[in-house]
Amino acid sequence: MPDANNNPSPSVLRAFDFPSRTRLVFGAGSAGRVGEFAGETGAKNVLLVTDAGIVTSGHAGRVRASLEAAGLRVTLFDKARENPTTKCVEDCVLVARAAGIDCIVGLGGGSSMDTAKGCNFILTNGGQMKDYWGVGKAMKPMLPFIAIPTTAGTGSEMQSAALIADEITHQKMACLDPNCAARMAILDPTLTLSQPPRVTACTGIDAIAHAVESAVTTKRNELSQKISSEAFKLLVAGFPVVMSEPGNLAARSQMQLGAAYAGAAIENSMLGAAHAAANPLTAQFGIAHGHAVGLMLPQVVRFNSEDAEISELYSRLAAIAGFEATPKALAAQLESFLTLTRLPTSLEAAGVKRDSLPMLAKEAARQWTAGFNPRPITAKDFLQLYSAAFD
Protein backbone atom coordinates (compact mmCIF):
# COMPACT_ATOMS: atom_id res chain seq x y z
CA MET A 1 0.00 0.00 0.00
CA PRO A 2 1.38 3.48 -0.87
CA ASP A 3 2.29 5.86 1.95
CA ALA A 4 0.91 9.37 2.47
CA ASN A 5 3.17 10.71 -0.29
CA ASN A 6 1.93 8.04 -2.70
CA ASN A 7 5.26 6.18 -2.62
CA PRO A 8 4.97 2.40 -2.96
CA SER A 9 5.47 0.44 0.22
CA PRO A 10 8.75 -1.48 0.37
CA SER A 11 8.40 -5.22 -0.14
CA VAL A 12 9.32 -7.54 2.70
CA LEU A 13 12.83 -8.86 2.19
CA ARG A 14 13.46 -12.57 2.71
CA ALA A 15 15.77 -13.55 5.55
CA PHE A 16 18.87 -15.41 4.42
CA ASP A 17 22.21 -16.87 5.50
CA PHE A 18 24.61 -16.54 2.57
CA PRO A 19 27.88 -18.44 3.14
CA SER A 20 30.92 -17.79 0.94
CA ARG A 21 33.22 -20.77 1.33
CA THR A 22 35.22 -20.69 -1.89
CA ARG A 23 37.94 -18.22 -2.84
CA LEU A 24 37.46 -17.26 -6.50
CA VAL A 25 40.47 -16.55 -8.72
CA PHE A 26 39.67 -15.45 -12.28
CA GLY A 27 41.81 -14.55 -15.27
CA ALA A 28 43.54 -15.88 -18.37
CA GLY A 29 46.54 -17.97 -17.36
CA SER A 30 45.48 -18.24 -13.69
CA ALA A 31 45.65 -22.07 -13.77
CA GLY A 32 49.42 -21.68 -13.96
CA ARG A 33 49.39 -20.50 -10.34
CA VAL A 34 47.83 -23.67 -8.94
CA GLY A 35 51.15 -24.81 -7.47
CA GLU A 36 51.41 -21.57 -5.53
CA PHE A 37 47.84 -21.87 -4.27
CA ALA A 38 48.13 -25.54 -3.33
CA GLY A 39 51.32 -24.77 -1.44
CA GLU A 40 49.42 -22.20 0.62
CA THR A 41 47.27 -25.02 2.04
CA GLY A 42 50.34 -26.77 3.43
CA ALA A 43 49.95 -29.66 1.01
CA LYS A 44 52.80 -32.00 0.10
CA ASN A 45 51.09 -34.79 -1.87
CA VAL A 46 48.40 -33.74 -4.34
CA LEU A 47 45.85 -35.90 -6.13
CA LEU A 48 45.02 -34.49 -9.58
CA VAL A 49 41.57 -35.73 -10.64
CA THR A 50 40.70 -35.33 -14.31
CA ASP A 51 39.69 -37.31 -17.40
CA ALA A 52 41.53 -38.74 -20.39
CA GLY A 53 40.38 -35.95 -22.72
CA ILE A 54 41.86 -33.28 -20.46
CA VAL A 55 45.12 -35.19 -20.41
CA THR A 56 45.13 -35.34 -24.21
CA SER A 57 44.46 -31.60 -24.46
CA GLY A 58 47.60 -30.90 -22.45
CA HIS A 59 45.80 -29.11 -19.61
CA ALA A 60 46.56 -31.82 -17.06
CA GLY A 61 50.25 -31.72 -17.95
CA ARG A 62 50.43 -27.97 -17.46
CA VAL A 63 48.64 -28.11 -14.12
CA ARG A 64 50.87 -30.96 -13.00
CA ALA A 65 53.96 -28.99 -14.01
CA SER A 66 52.81 -26.03 -11.91
CA LEU A 67 52.25 -28.25 -8.89
CA GLU A 68 55.60 -29.98 -9.26
CA ALA A 69 57.41 -26.68 -9.77
CA ALA A 70 56.10 -25.72 -6.35
CA GLY A 71 57.78 -28.79 -4.88
CA LEU A 72 54.61 -30.88 -4.57
CA ARG A 73 54.32 -34.57 -5.33
CA VAL A 74 51.49 -35.29 -7.78
CA THR A 75 49.44 -38.45 -8.25
CA LEU A 76 47.20 -38.52 -11.34
CA PHE A 77 43.73 -40.05 -11.53
CA ASP A 78 42.51 -39.56 -15.10
CA LYS A 79 39.52 -41.92 -15.17
CA ALA A 80 36.74 -39.50 -14.24
CA ARG A 81 33.80 -39.99 -16.57
CA GLU A 82 30.58 -38.25 -17.49
CA ASN A 83 27.91 -38.69 -14.82
CA PRO A 84 30.38 -40.29 -12.36
CA THR A 85 29.25 -43.39 -10.51
CA THR A 86 30.05 -44.89 -7.14
CA LYS A 87 32.50 -47.24 -8.88
CA CYS A 88 34.38 -44.29 -10.37
CA VAL A 89 34.65 -42.68 -6.93
CA GLU A 90 35.80 -45.95 -5.34
CA ASP A 91 38.55 -46.31 -7.95
CA CYS A 92 39.68 -42.77 -7.23
CA VAL A 93 39.75 -43.44 -3.48
CA LEU A 94 42.00 -46.48 -3.98
CA VAL A 95 44.54 -44.36 -5.88
CA ALA A 96 44.35 -41.51 -3.35
CA ARG A 97 44.71 -43.80 -0.34
CA ALA A 98 47.73 -45.62 -1.79
CA ALA A 99 49.47 -42.30 -2.48
CA GLY A 100 48.83 -40.79 0.96
CA ILE A 101 47.57 -37.54 -0.54
CA ASP A 102 46.76 -34.44 1.53
CA CYS A 103 45.16 -32.17 -1.09
CA ILE A 104 42.92 -32.70 -4.12
CA VAL A 105 42.81 -30.73 -7.36
CA GLY A 106 39.81 -31.33 -9.62
CA LEU A 107 40.48 -30.38 -13.25
CA GLY A 108 37.78 -30.63 -15.91
CA GLY A 109 34.02 -30.40 -16.10
CA GLY A 110 31.50 -31.08 -13.38
CA SER A 111 32.18 -34.81 -13.59
CA SER A 112 35.83 -34.44 -12.63
CA MET A 113 34.94 -32.10 -9.80
CA ASP A 114 32.17 -34.38 -8.52
CA THR A 115 34.55 -37.35 -8.64
CA ALA A 116 37.09 -35.37 -6.63
CA LYS A 117 34.47 -34.34 -4.08
CA GLY A 118 33.16 -37.90 -3.78
CA CYS A 119 36.69 -39.16 -3.21
CA ASN A 120 37.16 -36.53 -0.52
CA PHE A 121 34.02 -37.67 1.31
CA ILE A 122 35.08 -41.30 1.54
CA LEU A 123 38.80 -40.74 2.01
CA THR A 124 38.25 -38.51 5.04
CA ASN A 125 34.97 -39.79 6.50
CA GLY A 126 34.91 -43.45 5.40
CA GLY A 127 31.90 -45.50 4.34
CA GLN A 128 30.20 -45.32 0.95
CA MET A 129 28.69 -42.51 -1.12
CA LYS A 130 25.16 -43.51 -0.13
CA ASP A 131 26.08 -42.63 3.46
CA TYR A 132 26.33 -38.96 2.41
CA TRP A 133 23.19 -38.81 0.29
CA GLY A 134 21.38 -35.80 1.71
CA VAL A 135 22.62 -32.77 3.60
CA GLY A 136 25.41 -32.36 6.16
CA LYS A 137 26.31 -35.99 6.79
CA ALA A 138 30.11 -35.68 6.88
CA MET A 139 31.22 -35.61 10.51
CA LYS A 140 34.92 -34.96 9.90
CA PRO A 141 36.79 -32.19 8.06
CA MET A 142 37.87 -32.90 4.49
CA LEU A 143 41.13 -32.33 2.67
CA PRO A 144 41.75 -29.00 0.92
CA PHE A 145 40.13 -29.11 -2.52
CA ILE A 146 40.98 -26.82 -5.44
CA ALA A 147 38.59 -26.78 -8.43
CA ILE A 148 39.75 -25.80 -11.92
CA PRO A 149 36.89 -25.96 -14.44
CA THR A 150 37.71 -26.48 -18.10
CA THR A 151 34.08 -25.97 -19.13
CA ALA A 152 31.64 -23.11 -18.58
CA GLY A 153 28.54 -24.84 -17.35
CA THR A 154 27.99 -26.76 -14.15
CA GLY A 155 29.20 -24.21 -11.62
CA SER A 156 30.28 -27.19 -9.51
CA GLU A 157 33.40 -25.27 -8.51
CA MET A 158 31.19 -22.98 -6.40
CA GLN A 159 28.94 -25.63 -4.85
CA SER A 160 29.23 -27.79 -1.74
CA ALA A 161 27.65 -30.81 -3.38
CA ALA A 162 28.75 -33.97 -5.18
CA LEU A 163 26.34 -35.59 -7.63
CA ILE A 164 27.18 -39.28 -7.87
CA ALA A 165 25.12 -42.02 -9.56
CA ASP A 166 24.71 -45.46 -8.03
CA GLU A 167 26.63 -47.91 -10.24
CA ILE A 168 23.79 -50.45 -10.17
CA THR A 169 20.53 -48.48 -10.01
CA HIS A 170 21.80 -45.33 -11.82
CA GLN A 171 19.99 -43.25 -9.16
CA LYS A 172 21.71 -39.87 -8.85
CA MET A 173 22.62 -39.08 -5.26
CA ALA A 174 23.04 -35.44 -4.26
CA CYS A 175 25.53 -35.33 -1.39
CA LEU A 176 25.55 -31.82 0.08
CA ASP A 177 27.91 -30.76 2.82
CA PRO A 178 29.75 -27.51 3.53
CA ASN A 179 32.88 -29.58 4.18
CA CYS A 180 33.13 -30.63 0.54
CA ALA A 181 33.14 -27.10 -0.94
CA ALA A 182 36.28 -26.15 -2.83
CA ARG A 183 38.79 -24.14 -0.82
CA MET A 184 39.47 -22.27 -4.07
CA ALA A 185 38.09 -22.14 -7.60
CA ILE A 186 40.52 -21.11 -10.35
CA LEU A 187 38.75 -19.78 -13.45
CA ASP A 188 41.12 -19.69 -16.41
CA PRO A 189 39.04 -19.06 -19.57
CA THR A 190 41.89 -20.18 -21.84
CA LEU A 191 41.21 -23.74 -20.67
CA THR A 192 37.73 -23.61 -22.23
CA LEU A 193 39.08 -22.90 -25.72
CA SER A 194 39.73 -26.61 -26.22
CA GLN A 195 36.10 -27.62 -25.61
CA PRO A 196 34.45 -29.49 -28.49
CA PRO A 197 31.47 -27.59 -29.95
CA ARG A 198 28.93 -30.00 -28.46
CA VAL A 199 30.40 -29.60 -24.98
CA THR A 200 30.42 -25.81 -25.35
CA ALA A 201 26.78 -25.96 -26.39
CA CYS A 202 25.50 -28.30 -23.68
CA THR A 203 27.41 -26.73 -20.80
CA GLY A 204 26.49 -23.23 -21.95
CA ILE A 205 22.78 -24.05 -22.04
CA ASP A 206 23.10 -25.66 -18.60
CA ALA A 207 24.70 -22.52 -17.16
CA ILE A 208 21.96 -20.31 -18.61
CA ALA A 209 19.37 -22.61 -17.06
CA HIS A 210 21.12 -22.36 -13.70
CA ALA A 211 20.83 -18.58 -13.79
CA VAL A 212 17.15 -18.67 -14.77
CA GLU A 213 16.07 -21.33 -12.28
CA SER A 214 18.07 -20.07 -9.30
CA ALA A 215 16.47 -16.63 -9.75
CA VAL A 216 12.96 -17.88 -8.96
CA THR A 217 13.15 -20.89 -6.61
CA THR A 218 11.40 -20.99 -3.26
CA LYS A 219 14.81 -20.59 -1.58
CA ARG A 220 15.80 -17.46 -3.50
CA ASN A 221 16.94 -14.41 -1.56
CA GLU A 222 17.96 -10.85 -2.34
CA LEU A 223 21.64 -11.62 -2.76
CA SER A 224 21.23 -14.87 -4.70
CA GLN A 225 18.88 -13.09 -7.11
CA LYS A 226 21.43 -10.38 -7.78
CA ILE A 227 24.05 -13.02 -8.54
CA SER A 228 21.60 -14.94 -10.76
CA SER A 229 20.85 -11.76 -12.69
CA GLU A 230 24.52 -10.92 -13.21
CA ALA A 231 25.18 -14.50 -14.28
CA PHE A 232 22.33 -14.38 -16.80
CA LYS A 233 23.54 -11.07 -18.24
CA LEU A 234 27.06 -12.45 -18.77
CA LEU A 235 25.87 -15.78 -20.16
CA VAL A 236 23.37 -14.48 -22.70
CA ALA A 237 25.98 -12.02 -23.97
CA GLY A 238 28.66 -14.67 -24.33
CA PHE A 239 26.72 -17.69 -25.55
CA PRO A 240 25.81 -16.62 -29.11
CA VAL A 241 29.41 -15.48 -29.64
CA VAL A 242 31.06 -18.72 -28.50
CA MET A 243 28.65 -20.63 -30.74
CA SER A 244 29.76 -18.65 -33.80
CA GLU A 245 33.33 -17.74 -32.75
CA PRO A 246 34.71 -20.59 -30.59
CA GLY A 247 38.09 -18.89 -30.27
CA ASN A 248 36.71 -15.62 -28.86
CA LEU A 249 38.41 -15.40 -25.46
CA ALA A 250 36.33 -12.45 -24.28
CA ALA A 251 33.12 -14.42 -24.81
CA ARG A 252 34.69 -17.51 -23.21
CA SER A 253 35.52 -15.35 -20.21
CA GLN A 254 31.93 -14.14 -19.95
CA MET A 255 30.69 -17.72 -20.08
CA GLN A 256 33.08 -19.05 -17.46
CA LEU A 257 32.52 -16.25 -14.98
CA GLY A 258 28.77 -16.36 -15.60
CA ALA A 259 28.72 -20.12 -14.99
CA ALA A 260 30.58 -19.68 -11.70
CA TYR A 261 28.20 -16.93 -10.58
CA ALA A 262 25.24 -19.16 -11.44
CA GLY A 263 26.86 -21.94 -9.42
CA ALA A 264 27.15 -19.59 -6.45
CA ALA A 265 23.47 -18.71 -6.84
CA ILE A 266 22.54 -22.40 -6.86
CA GLU A 267 24.53 -22.91 -3.68
CA ASN A 268 22.19 -20.48 -1.97
CA SER A 269 18.88 -20.92 -3.79
CA MET A 270 18.82 -24.40 -5.40
CA LEU A 271 17.19 -25.30 -8.76
CA GLY A 272 13.69 -26.13 -9.98
CA ALA A 273 11.45 -28.13 -12.27
CA ALA A 274 13.56 -27.88 -15.45
CA HIS A 275 16.35 -29.84 -13.81
CA ALA A 276 13.85 -32.24 -12.28
CA ALA A 277 12.45 -32.90 -15.76
CA ALA A 278 15.91 -33.18 -17.34
CA ASN A 279 17.32 -35.88 -15.06
CA PRO A 280 14.97 -38.69 -16.23
CA LEU A 281 15.68 -37.76 -19.86
CA THR A 282 19.39 -38.28 -19.23
CA ALA A 283 18.90 -41.48 -17.22
CA GLN A 284 16.40 -43.11 -19.59
CA PHE A 285 17.44 -41.83 -23.03
CA GLY A 286 21.05 -40.73 -22.62
CA ILE A 287 20.33 -37.11 -23.57
CA ALA A 288 23.20 -34.91 -22.39
CA HIS A 289 22.24 -33.07 -19.22
CA GLY A 290 22.56 -29.54 -20.62
CA HIS A 291 20.62 -30.49 -23.74
CA ALA A 292 17.86 -32.07 -21.63
CA VAL A 293 17.59 -28.97 -19.46
CA GLY A 294 17.46 -26.77 -22.58
CA LEU A 295 14.58 -28.81 -23.99
CA MET A 296 12.51 -28.41 -20.83
CA LEU A 297 13.37 -24.92 -19.51
CA PRO A 298 11.13 -22.86 -21.87
CA GLN A 299 8.14 -25.02 -20.95
CA VAL A 300 8.89 -24.61 -17.24
CA VAL A 301 9.16 -20.82 -17.64
CA ARG A 302 5.71 -20.79 -19.25
CA PHE A 303 4.32 -23.01 -16.48
CA ASN A 304 5.79 -20.95 -13.64
CA SER A 305 4.82 -17.61 -15.18
CA GLU A 306 1.16 -18.35 -14.41
CA ASP A 307 2.13 -17.20 -10.92
CA ALA A 308 2.03 -13.37 -10.97
CA GLU A 309 5.05 -12.90 -8.69
CA ILE A 310 7.21 -15.30 -10.70
CA SER A 311 6.03 -13.73 -13.95
CA GLU A 312 7.39 -10.41 -12.68
CA LEU A 313 10.73 -12.01 -11.75
CA TYR A 314 11.05 -13.54 -15.23
CA SER A 315 10.20 -10.17 -16.78
CA ARG A 316 12.95 -8.47 -14.78
CA LEU A 317 15.44 -11.13 -15.81
CA ALA A 318 14.53 -10.66 -19.47
CA ALA A 319 14.86 -6.88 -19.18
CA ILE A 320 18.28 -7.12 -17.53
CA ALA A 321 19.50 -9.12 -20.53
CA GLY A 322 18.05 -6.63 -23.00
CA PHE A 323 15.05 -8.74 -24.08
CA GLU A 324 11.43 -7.69 -24.14
CA ALA A 325 10.40 -7.71 -20.47
CA THR A 326 7.88 -10.56 -20.56
CA PRO A 327 8.02 -14.26 -19.61
CA LYS A 328 6.83 -15.08 -23.14
CA ALA A 329 9.84 -13.30 -24.63
CA LEU A 330 12.18 -14.97 -22.14
CA ALA A 331 10.90 -18.44 -23.07
CA ALA A 332 11.28 -17.63 -26.77
CA GLN A 333 14.87 -16.45 -26.26
CA LEU A 334 15.70 -19.65 -24.37
CA GLU A 335 14.35 -21.65 -27.32
CA SER A 336 16.47 -19.58 -29.70
CA PHE A 337 19.60 -20.42 -27.68
CA LEU A 338 18.89 -24.13 -28.09
CA THR A 339 18.45 -23.58 -31.83
CA LEU A 340 21.93 -22.02 -31.96
CA THR A 341 23.43 -25.28 -30.69
CA ARG A 342 22.10 -27.25 -33.68
CA LEU A 343 20.99 -29.93 -31.24
CA PRO A 344 17.49 -31.45 -31.57
CA THR A 345 14.88 -28.96 -30.37
CA SER A 346 12.11 -31.40 -29.44
CA LEU A 347 11.91 -34.54 -27.31
CA GLU A 348 10.81 -36.56 -30.33
CA ALA A 349 13.82 -35.41 -32.37
CA ALA A 350 16.08 -36.25 -29.40
CA GLY A 351 14.87 -39.88 -29.46
CA VAL A 352 12.27 -39.87 -26.70
CA LYS A 353 9.28 -42.20 -27.20
CA ARG A 354 5.84 -40.74 -26.65
CA ASP A 355 4.64 -43.73 -24.63
CA SER A 356 7.47 -43.10 -22.14
CA LEU A 357 6.16 -39.68 -21.11
CA PRO A 358 3.99 -40.88 -18.17
CA MET A 359 6.96 -42.79 -16.74
CA LEU A 360 9.23 -39.79 -17.16
CA ALA A 361 6.66 -37.56 -15.46
CA LYS A 362 6.50 -39.82 -12.40
CA GLU A 363 10.29 -39.85 -12.15
CA ALA A 364 10.51 -36.08 -12.55
CA ALA A 365 8.04 -35.51 -9.73
CA ARG A 366 10.31 -37.54 -7.42
CA GLN A 367 13.41 -35.45 -8.18
CA TRP A 368 14.57 -33.36 -5.24
CA THR A 369 14.84 -30.11 -7.21
CA ALA A 370 11.11 -30.25 -8.00
CA GLY A 371 10.50 -29.33 -4.38
CA PHE A 372 12.17 -25.94 -4.87
CA ASN A 373 10.16 -24.98 -7.95
CA PRO A 374 8.35 -21.70 -7.24
CA ARG A 375 5.02 -23.12 -8.35
CA PRO A 376 3.95 -26.49 -6.87
CA ILE A 377 4.31 -29.18 -9.53
CA THR A 378 2.95 -32.73 -9.78
CA ALA A 379 3.47 -35.71 -12.06
CA LYS A 380 0.39 -34.58 -14.00
CA ASP A 381 2.00 -31.18 -14.56
CA PHE A 382 5.26 -32.78 -15.68
CA LEU A 383 3.34 -34.91 -18.18
CA GLN A 384 1.91 -31.72 -19.68
CA LEU A 385 5.39 -30.17 -19.84
CA TYR A 386 6.87 -33.23 -21.56
CA SER A 387 3.94 -33.31 -24.00
CA ALA A 388 4.48 -29.63 -24.86
CA ALA A 389 8.18 -30.27 -25.48
CA PHE A 390 7.62 -33.45 -27.48
CA ASP A 391 7.08 -31.98 -30.94
C-alpha positions in Angstrom: 0.0 0.0 0.0 1.4 3.5 -0.9 2.3 5.9 1.9 0.9 9.4 2.5 3.2 10.7 -0.3 1.9 8.0 -2.7 5.3 6.2 -2.6 5.0 2.4 -3.0 5.5 0.4 0.2 8.7 -1.5 0.4 8.4 -5.2 -0.1 9.3 -7.5 2.7 12.8 -8.9 2.2 13.5 -12.6 2.7 15.8 -13.5 5.6 18.9 -15.4 4.4 22.2 -16.9 5.5 24.6 -16.5 2.6 27.9 -18.4 3.1 30.9 -17.8 0.9 33.2 -20.8 1.3 35.2 -20.7 -1.9 37.9 -18.2 -2.8 37.5 -17.3 -6.5 40.5 -16.5 -8.7 39.7 -15.4 -12.3 41.8 -14.6 -15.3 43.5 -15.9 -18.4 46.5 -18.0 -17.4 45.5 -18.2 -13.7 45.7 -22.1 -13.8 49.4 -21.7 -14.0 49.4 -20.5 -10.3 47.8 -23.7 -8.9 51.1 -24.8 -7.5 51.4 -21.6 -5.5 47.8 -21.9 -4.3 48.1 -25.5 -3.3 51.3 -24.8 -1.4 49.4 -22.2 0.6 47.3 -25.0 2.0 50.3 -26.8 3.4 49.9 -29.7 1.0 52.8 -32.0 0.1 51.1 -34.8 -1.9 48.4 -33.7 -4.3 45.8 -35.9 -6.1 45.0 -34.5 -9.6 41.6 -35.7 -10.6 40.7 -35.3 -14.3 39.7 -37.3 -17.4 41.5 -38.7 -20.4 40.4 -35.9 -22.7 41.9 -33.3 -20.5 45.1 -35.2 -20.4 45.1 -35.3 -24.2 44.5 -31.6 -24.5 47.6 -30.9 -22.4 45.8 -29.1 -19.6 46.6 -31.8 -17.1 50.3 -31.7 -18.0 50.4 -28.0 -17.5 48.6 -28.1 -14.1 50.9 -31.0 -13.0 54.0 -29.0 -14.0 52.8 -26.0 -11.9 52.3 -28.3 -8.9 55.6 -30.0 -9.3 57.4 -26.7 -9.8 56.1 -25.7 -6.3 57.8 -28.8 -4.9 54.6 -30.9 -4.6 54.3 -34.6 -5.3 51.5 -35.3 -7.8 49.4 -38.5 -8.3 47.2 -38.5 -11.3 43.7 -40.1 -11.5 42.5 -39.6 -15.1 39.5 -41.9 -15.2 36.7 -39.5 -14.2 33.8 -40.0 -16.6 30.6 -38.3 -17.5 27.9 -38.7 -14.8 30.4 -40.3 -12.4 29.3 -43.4 -10.5 30.0 -44.9 -7.1 32.5 -47.2 -8.9 34.4 -44.3 -10.4 34.6 -42.7 -6.9 35.8 -45.9 -5.3 38.5 -46.3 -8.0 39.7 -42.8 -7.2 39.8 -43.4 -3.5 42.0 -46.5 -4.0 44.5 -44.4 -5.9 44.4 -41.5 -3.4 44.7 -43.8 -0.3 47.7 -45.6 -1.8 49.5 -42.3 -2.5 48.8 -40.8 1.0 47.6 -37.5 -0.5 46.8 -34.4 1.5 45.2 -32.2 -1.1 42.9 -32.7 -4.1 42.8 -30.7 -7.4 39.8 -31.3 -9.6 40.5 -30.4 -13.3 37.8 -30.6 -15.9 34.0 -30.4 -16.1 31.5 -31.1 -13.4 32.2 -34.8 -13.6 35.8 -34.4 -12.6 34.9 -32.1 -9.8 32.2 -34.4 -8.5 34.5 -37.4 -8.6 37.1 -35.4 -6.6 34.5 -34.3 -4.1 33.2 -37.9 -3.8 36.7 -39.2 -3.2 37.2 -36.5 -0.5 34.0 -37.7 1.3 35.1 -41.3 1.5 38.8 -40.7 2.0 38.3 -38.5 5.0 35.0 -39.8 6.5 34.9 -43.5 5.4 31.9 -45.5 4.3 30.2 -45.3 0.9 28.7 -42.5 -1.1 25.2 -43.5 -0.1 26.1 -42.6 3.5 26.3 -39.0 2.4 23.2 -38.8 0.3 21.4 -35.8 1.7 22.6 -32.8 3.6 25.4 -32.4 6.2 26.3 -36.0 6.8 30.1 -35.7 6.9 31.2 -35.6 10.5 34.9 -35.0 9.9 36.8 -32.2 8.1 37.9 -32.9 4.5 41.1 -32.3 2.7 41.8 -29.0 0.9 40.1 -29.1 -2.5 41.0 -26.8 -5.4 38.6 -26.8 -8.4 39.7 -25.8 -11.9 36.9 -26.0 -14.4 37.7 -26.5 -18.1 34.1 -26.0 -19.1 31.6 -23.1 -18.6 28.5 -24.8 -17.4 28.0 -26.8 -14.2 29.2 -24.2 -11.6 30.3 -27.2 -9.5 33.4 -25.3 -8.5 31.2 -23.0 -6.4 28.9 -25.6 -4.8 29.2 -27.8 -1.7 27.6 -30.8 -3.4 28.7 -34.0 -5.2 26.3 -35.6 -7.6 27.2 -39.3 -7.9 25.1 -42.0 -9.6 24.7 -45.5 -8.0 26.6 -47.9 -10.2 23.8 -50.5 -10.2 20.5 -48.5 -10.0 21.8 -45.3 -11.8 20.0 -43.3 -9.2 21.7 -39.9 -8.8 22.6 -39.1 -5.3 23.0 -35.4 -4.3 25.5 -35.3 -1.4 25.6 -31.8 0.1 27.9 -30.8 2.8 29.8 -27.5 3.5 32.9 -29.6 4.2 33.1 -30.6 0.5 33.1 -27.1 -0.9 36.3 -26.1 -2.8 38.8 -24.1 -0.8 39.5 -22.3 -4.1 38.1 -22.1 -7.6 40.5 -21.1 -10.3 38.8 -19.8 -13.5 41.1 -19.7 -16.4 39.0 -19.1 -19.6 41.9 -20.2 -21.8 41.2 -23.7 -20.7 37.7 -23.6 -22.2 39.1 -22.9 -25.7 39.7 -26.6 -26.2 36.1 -27.6 -25.6 34.4 -29.5 -28.5 31.5 -27.6 -30.0 28.9 -30.0 -28.5 30.4 -29.6 -25.0 30.4 -25.8 -25.3 26.8 -26.0 -26.4 25.5 -28.3 -23.7 27.4 -26.7 -20.8 26.5 -23.2 -21.9 22.8 -24.1 -22.0 23.1 -25.7 -18.6 24.7 -22.5 -17.2 22.0 -20.3 -18.6 19.4 -22.6 -17.1 21.1 -22.4 -13.7 20.8 -18.6 -13.8 17.1 -18.7 -14.8 16.1 -21.3 -12.3 18.1 -20.1 -9.3 16.5 -16.6 -9.7 13.0 -17.9 -9.0 13.2 -20.9 -6.6 11.4 -21.0 -3.3 14.8 -20.6 -1.6 15.8 -17.5 -3.5 16.9 -14.4 -1.6 18.0 -10.8 -2.3 21.6 -11.6 -2.8 21.2 -14.9 -4.7 18.9 -13.1 -7.1 21.4 -10.4 -7.8 24.0 -13.0 -8.5 21.6 -14.9 -10.8 20.9 -11.8 -12.7 24.5 -10.9 -13.2 25.2 -14.5 -14.3 22.3 -14.4 -16.8 23.5 -11.1 -18.2 27.1 -12.5 -18.8 25.9 -15.8 -20.2 23.4 -14.5 -22.7 26.0 -12.0 -24.0 28.7 -14.7 -24.3 26.7 -17.7 -25.6 25.8 -16.6 -29.1 29.4 -15.5 -29.6 31.1 -18.7 -28.5 28.7 -20.6 -30.7 29.8 -18.7 -33.8 33.3 -17.7 -32.7 34.7 -20.6 -30.6 38.1 -18.9 -30.3 36.7 -15.6 -28.9 38.4 -15.4 -25.5 36.3 -12.5 -24.3 33.1 -14.4 -24.8 34.7 -17.5 -23.2 35.5 -15.3 -20.2 31.9 -14.1 -20.0 30.7 -17.7 -20.1 33.1 -19.1 -17.5 32.5 -16.3 -15.0 28.8 -16.4 -15.6 28.7 -20.1 -15.0 30.6 -19.7 -11.7 28.2 -16.9 -10.6 25.2 -19.2 -11.4 26.9 -21.9 -9.4 27.2 -19.6 -6.5 23.5 -18.7 -6.8 22.5 -22.4 -6.9 24.5 -22.9 -3.7 22.2 -20.5 -2.0 18.9 -20.9 -3.8 18.8 -24.4 -5.4 17.2 -25.3 -8.8 13.7 -26.1 -10.0 11.5 -28.1 -12.3 13.6 -27.9 -15.4 16.4 -29.8 -13.8 13.9 -32.2 -12.3 12.4 -32.9 -15.8 15.9 -33.2 -17.3 17.3 -35.9 -15.1 15.0 -38.7 -16.2 15.7 -37.8 -19.9 19.4 -38.3 -19.2 18.9 -41.5 -17.2 16.4 -43.1 -19.6 17.4 -41.8 -23.0 21.1 -40.7 -22.6 20.3 -37.1 -23.6 23.2 -34.9 -22.4 22.2 -33.1 -19.2 22.6 -29.5 -20.6 20.6 -30.5 -23.7 17.9 -32.1 -21.6 17.6 -29.0 -19.5 17.5 -26.8 -22.6 14.6 -28.8 -24.0 12.5 -28.4 -20.8 13.4 -24.9 -19.5 11.1 -22.9 -21.9 8.1 -25.0 -20.9 8.9 -24.6 -17.2 9.2 -20.8 -17.6 5.7 -20.8 -19.2 4.3 -23.0 -16.5 5.8 -21.0 -13.6 4.8 -17.6 -15.2 1.2 -18.3 -14.4 2.1 -17.2 -10.9 2.0 -13.4 -11.0 5.1 -12.9 -8.7 7.2 -15.3 -10.7 6.0 -13.7 -13.9 7.4 -10.4 -12.7 10.7 -12.0 -11.7 11.1 -13.5 -15.2 10.2 -10.2 -16.8 13.0 -8.5 -14.8 15.4 -11.1 -15.8 14.5 -10.7 -19.5 14.9 -6.9 -19.2 18.3 -7.1 -17.5 19.5 -9.1 -20.5 18.0 -6.6 -23.0 15.1 -8.7 -24.1 11.4 -7.7 -24.1 10.4 -7.7 -20.5 7.9 -10.6 -20.6 8.0 -14.3 -19.6 6.8 -15.1 -23.1 9.8 -13.3 -24.6 12.2 -15.0 -22.1 10.9 -18.4 -23.1 11.3 -17.6 -26.8 14.9 -16.4 -26.3 15.7 -19.6 -24.4 14.3 -21.7 -27.3 16.5 -19.6 -29.7 19.6 -20.4 -27.7 18.9 -24.1 -28.1 18.5 -23.6 -31.8 21.9 -22.0 -32.0 23.4 -25.3 -30.7 22.1 -27.3 -33.7 21.0 -29.9 -31.2 17.5 -31.5 -31.6 14.9 -29.0 -30.4 12.1 -31.4 -29.4 11.9 -34.5 -27.3 10.8 -36.6 -30.3 13.8 -35.4 -32.4 16.1 -36.3 -29.4 14.9 -39.9 -29.5 12.3 -39.9 -26.7 9.3 -42.2 -27.2 5.8 -40.7 -26.6 4.6 -43.7 -24.6 7.5 -43.1 -22.1 6.2 -39.7 -21.1 4.0 -40.9 -18.2 7.0 -42.8 -16.7 9.2 -39.8 -17.2 6.7 -37.6 -15.5 6.5 -39.8 -12.4 10.3 -39.8 -12.1 10.5 -36.1 -12.5 8.0 -35.5 -9.7 10.3 -37.5 -7.4 13.4 -35.4 -8.2 14.6 -33.4 -5.2 14.8 -30.1 -7.2 11.1 -30.3 -8.0 10.5 -29.3 -4.4 12.2 -25.9 -4.9 10.2 -25.0 -7.9 8.4 -21.7 -7.2 5.0 -23.1 -8.4 3.9 -26.5 -6.9 4.3 -29.2 -9.5 3.0 -32.7 -9.8 3.5 -35.7 -12.1 0.4 -34.6 -14.0 2.0 -31.2 -14.6 5.3 -32.8 -15.7 3.3 -34.9 -18.2 1.9 -31.7 -19.7 5.4 -30.2 -19.8 6.9 -33.2 -21.6 3.9 -33.3 -24.0 4.5 -29.6 -24.9 8.2 -30.3 -25.5 7.6 -33.5 -27.5 7.1 -32.0 -30.9 
